[in-house]
Amino acid sequence: MQNLPLFQELKPIQENFSPDAEVVVYPGDVNALLSQIPDNTIKLIVTSPSYNLGKDYENRVSMEKYLETQAQVISQLHRILRRDGSLCWQVGNFVDDGEVYPLDILYYNTFKKLGMRLRNRIIWRFGHGLHASKRFSGRYETILWFTKSDQYTFNLDSVRVPAKYPGKRHFKGPNKGKPSGNPLGKNPSDIWEIVAKDWEEEWWDIPNVKSNHPEKTCHPCQFPIELVERCVLALTNEGDWVFDPYAGVGSSLLAALMHNRRALGSEKEGEYVKIARERLNTYFSGELRHRIIGTPVFEPTGKEKVSQRPEEWDNLPQARLLEKDEEAYE
């Protein structure tokens, strides 16, 4: 993969869509921005909508009402998407009274009714999160990659990963004895997590934005820039529009700009709009704190104090161990 600059020259951040703009951060509801965008304009729509969890920035409603409202937005997203464009819809699970509702499955028919084609159901696996006590702790979310037609961009060479056994050779046929792989690497598959001991040089293992992550802001469900970079590199070309209808603190916009695409986003929460603009300006000045694509995921050696078993646990009675387990939550 080519080496790209970590920042670009300062660009004006516009508040309304313009065909000549390079960066747009619309401070308002996505539907108002959608009315400004012509049909067949956007090459990639990549976003993570609210999960109807009742967080500070959303009002919890019935699942039926939630999906109905999202379907109206998705219909407009389909309208503005280019015929050769892609949509990446990243969602997790909705949990109600201990029961899990897989949002990617609930969303599927909404996209199919518009004639869109599902190319991959990508599993993004991450290592950290809240701990459940009455079910297994959730450690993955799903990206539904849809295209508008059968003619779409897929730059596989831009996102290939190193092969585990690059020295493998054909053992029969006309190519017997010749290398069987691709010198540029292999297809990274639809599970974006790598076993560290086998893939120390791998760059597809993407931590979620928690605690001491360099990109962490006040947003509770922040996209890692690196996750969006994969989609941008594979599904767009330089100069294409990348649109995040729920832009949050601007991670998708940053991923687009880092690879010379045009960035468009809408966000109705004023605090997040302010942070997004600040992050964009620090990117232009070369001061943005972010996890560089390709950075190995930290693996504890066992020598760090935080990775060692506390001495106090050795003498805890079984009843107290069970009590501590019940203190876990999600």
C-alpha positions in Angstrom: 0.0 0.0 0.0 1.3 3.4 -0.8 2.6 5.7 1.9 0.3 8.7 2.3 0.9 12.0 4.0 -0.5 12.3 7.5 -2.1 15.7 6.8 -3.0 17.9 3.8 -3.2 21.6 3.2 -5.9 23.5 5.0 -9.2 23.2 3.3 -12.4 25.2 4.0 -15.0 23.3 6.0 -18.4 24.1 4.5 -21.8 23.7 6.2 -23.9 23.0 3.1 -23.4 20.7 0.2 -21.8 22.0 -2.9 -20.6 20.0 -5.9 -17.3 21.9 -5.7 -16.7 21.4 -2.0 -14.1 19.1 -0.5 -15.2 19.0 3.1 -18.8 19.5 4.4 -19.9 19.2 8.0 -23.7 19.9 8.1 -24.8 20.9 11.6 -28.3 19.5 11.6 -30.6 16.7 10.9 -29.6 14.3 8.0 -32.9 14.7 6.2 -32.2 18.4 5.7 -28.8 17.7 4.2 -30.2 14.9 2.0 -32.6 17.4 0.4 -29.5 19.3 -0.9 -27.8 16.4 -2.6 -28.6 15.4 -6.2 -29.4 11.9 -7.3 -26.4 9.6 -8.0 -23.8 11.7 -6.4 -22.1 9.7 -3.6 -19.7 6.9 -4.2 -19.6 5.5 -0.6 -22.0 5.9 2.3 -20.4 4.6 5.5 -21.9 5.1 8.9 -23.0 3.6 12.2 -26.6 4.8 13.0 -27.9 5.0 16.6 -28.8 1.6 18.0 -32.0 2.8 19.8 -30.2 2.3 23.1 -31.5 5.4 24.8 -28.1 7.1 25.0 -27.9 10.9 25.7 -28.1 11.7 22.0 -31.1 9.5 21.1 -34.7 8.9 22.3 -35.5 5.2 22.7 -38.6 4.2 20.8 -40.2 0.9 19.8 -38.2 -1.3 17.5 -40.9 -1.0 14.8 -40.8 2.8 14.9 -37.0 2.9 15.0 -36.7 0.7 11.8 -39.5 2.7 10.1 -37.7 6.0 10.7 -34.4 4.5 9.5 -36.1 3.1 6.4 -37.1 6.6 5.3 -33.5 7.8 5.6 -32.1 4.8 3.8 -34.5 5.4 0.9 -32.9 8.8 0.4 -29.4 7.4 0.8 -30.2 5.0 -2.0 -31.3 7.9 -4.1 -28.1 9.9 -3.8 -25.8 6.8 -4.1 -24.1 6.4 -7.5 -24.9 3.4 -9.6 -21.4 2.1 -9.0 -21.5 3.1 -5.3 -21.4 1.2 -2.1 -23.1 1.5 1.3 -21.5 0.2 4.5 -24.0 0.0 7.4 -22.2 -0.8 10.7 -24.4 -2.0 13.6 -24.3 -4.0 16.7 -27.1 -5.5 18.8 -30.1 -4.0 20.5 -30.6 -5.5 23.9 -34.0 -5.3 25.7 -34.7 -7.0 29.0 -31.7 -9.4 28.5 -32.9 -10.4 25.0 -30.6 -9.7 22.0 -32.0 -8.3 18.7 -29.4 -8.5 15.9 -29.8 -5.2 14.1 -28.0 -6.3 10.9 -30.7 -9.0 10.4 -33.5 -6.6 11.2 -32.1 -4.0 8.7 -31.6 -6.5 5.8 -35.0 -6.4 4.2 -35.0 -2.6 4.2 -32.1 -2.6 1.9 -33.4 -5.5 -0.2 -36.7 -3.7 -0.9 -34.6 -1.0 -2.6 -33.0 -3.6 -4.9 -29.6 -3.3 -3.2 -27.2 -6.3 -3.3 -25.4 -7.6 -0.2 -21.7 -8.2 -1.0 -20.4 -9.0 2.5 -21.6 -9.3 6.0 -18.3 -8.2 7.6 -17.6 -9.1 11.2 -15.6 -6.5 13.1 -14.2 -8.2 16.2 -12.7 -6.1 19.0 -11.1 -7.0 22.3 -12.6 -4.7 24.8 -16.1 -3.8 26.0 -18.6 -4.2 28.9 -18.9 -7.5 30.6 -22.2 -9.4 30.7 -23.2 -11.6 33.7 -26.2 -13.5 32.2 -24.9 -14.1 28.6 -21.6 -14.1 26.8 -20.0 -10.7 26.6 -20.4 -9.1 23.2 -17.2 -8.5 21.3 -18.2 -7.9 17.7 -20.3 -5.8 15.5 -21.4 -6.2 11.9 -20.8 -4.1 8.7 -23.4 -4.8 6.0 -21.7 -3.9 2.6 -24.4 -3.3 0.0 -23.9 -2.1 -3.6 -26.5 -0.3 -5.7 -25.8 -2.4 -8.8 -23.5 -5.2 -10.1 -21.1 -2.5 -11.4 -19.1 -1.3 -8.4 -15.6 -0.4 -7.3 -13.6 -3.0 -5.4 -9.9 -2.2 -5.1 -8.7 -5.4 -3.6 -5.1 -4.7 -4.1 -5.4 -1.6 -1.9 -6.4 -3.7 1.2 -4.6 -7.0 0.7 -2.9 -8.4 3.8 0.3 -10.5 4.1 -0.2 -14.2 3.4 0.4 -16.6 6.3 2.3 -19.0 4.0 3.6 -16.9 1.1 5.9 -19.8 0.1 3.0 -22.2 -0.8 3.2 -23.6 -4.3 0.9 -25.4 -6.6 1.3 -29.2 -6.2 -0.3 -30.3 -9.4 -1.6 -29.0 -12.8 0.1 -26.7 -15.3 1.4 -24.4 -12.6 2.9 -27.2 -10.5 5.9 -25.9 -8.5 5.0 -22.2 -9.0 3.9 -19.9 -6.2 0.2 -20.3 -5.6 -0.4 -17.0 -3.9 -0.5 -13.3 -4.9 2.8 -11.4 -4.4 0.7 -8.4 -3.1 -0.8 -10.5 -0.4 -4.2 -12.2 0.2 -7.8 -11.1 0.4 -8.4 -10.1 4.1 -11.7 -12.0 4.3 -14.9 -10.8 5.9 -13.8 -11.2 9.5 -11.7 -8.2 10.5 -9.7 -9.6 13.3 -6.4 -11.5 13.3 -4.8 -13.9 15.7 -1.9 -11.8 17.0 0.6 -14.7 17.4 0.3 -15.6 13.7 -0.1 -12.1 12.3 2.3 -9.7 14.2 2.7 -7.6 11.0 -1.0 -7.6 10.2 -3.0 -4.3 10.0 -6.6 -5.6 9.9 -7.0 -6.0 13.6 -8.8 -2.8 14.7 -9.3 -1.9 18.3 -12.5 0.0 19.3 -12.1 3.5 20.7 -12.0 3.1 24.4 -10.2 4.5 27.4 -6.6 5.4 26.3 -7.1 5.0 22.6 -5.4 8.1 20.9 -8.6 9.1 19.1 -10.9 9.0 22.2 -13.3 11.9 22.6 -16.5 12.4 24.6 -18.5 10.4 22.1 -19.7 7.1 23.7 -19.8 5.0 20.4 -16.9 6.5 18.4 -15.8 5.0 15.1 -12.1 4.1 14.9 -10.7 5.9 11.8 -8.9 2.8 10.7 -12.1 0.9 10.3 -13.4 3.4 7.8 -10.1 3.5 6.0 -10.6 -0.1 4.9 -13.9 0.8 3.3 -12.6 4.0 1.7 -9.5 2.3 0.2 -11.5 -0.7 -1.2 -14.7 0.9 -2.4 -13.7 4.4 -3.7 -11.2 6.1 -5.9 -9.4 9.4 -5.3 -11.7 12.4 -5.6 -14.9 10.4 -4.9 -17.5 11.6 -2.3 -17.6 9.7 1.0 -20.7 10.5 3.1 -21.5 9.7 6.7 -25.1 10.7 7.5 -24.5 10.2 11.3 -21.0 11.7 11.4 -20.5 12.0 15.2 -17.1 13.4 15.8 -15.9 13.1 12.2 -14.0 9.9 12.1 -15.4 8.9 8.7 -14.6 12.3 7.3 -11.0 12.1 8.5 -10.6 8.6 6.9 -11.8 10.0 3.6 -9.5 13.0 3.6 -6.5 10.9 4.6 -6.8 9.1 1.2 -7.7 12.1 -1.0 -11.4 11.6 -1.1 -14.0 14.3 -0.6 -15.7 14.2 2.8 -19.4 14.9 3.6 -21.2 14.4 6.9 -24.2 15.6 8.9 -24.5 15.7 12.7 -27.3 17.2 14.8 -25.5 17.3 18.1 -23.7 20.6 18.4 -21.0 19.4 20.7 -20.0 16.6 18.3 -20.0 19.1 15.3 -17.6 21.3 17.2 -15.3 18.3 18.0 -15.5 17.1 14.4 -14.4 20.5 13.1 -11.6 20.7 15.6 -10.3 17.2 14.6 -10.5 18.1 10.9 -8.4 21.3 11.6 -5.9 19.4 13.6 -5.6 16.9 10.8 -4.9 19.8 8.3 -2.2 21.2 10.7 -0.6 17.7 11.2 -1.5 17.6 14.9 -4.3 15.0 14.9 -3.8 12.2 17.4 -4.9 9.0 15.8 -3.9 5.3 15.4 -1.8 5.0 12.3 -3.1 2.3 9.9 -0.9 -0.7 10.3 -0.1 -0.2 13.9 0.2 -3.6 15.7 -2.4 -4.2 18.4 -0.8 -4.3 21.8 -0.5 -7.7 23.4 0.4 -7.9 27.1 3.5 -9.8 28.0 2.3 -10.8 31.5 4.9 -8.5 33.1 2.6 -5.5 33.3 0.9 -5.2 36.7 -2.5 -4.8 35.1 -2.1 -8.1 33.3 -1.3 -10.1 36.5 -3.8 -11.8 38.8 -4.4 -9.7 42.0 -3.1 -11.4 45.1 -6.4 -10.7 46.9 -8.2 -13.1 44.7 -6.2 -16.1 45.9 -7.9 -16.2 49.2 -11.5 -15.3 48.2 -14.1 -17.9 49.1 -16.3 -19.3 46.3 -19.3 -17.4 47.5 -17.5 -14.1 47.1 -16.3 -15.0 43.6 -19.9 -15.6 42.5 -20.9 -12.3 44.0 -18.2 -10.5 42.1 -19.4 -12.2 38.9 -22.9 -10.8 39.5 -21.4 -7.3 39.7 -20.5 -7.5 36.0 -22.9 -5.8 33.6 -23.6 -4.8 30.1 
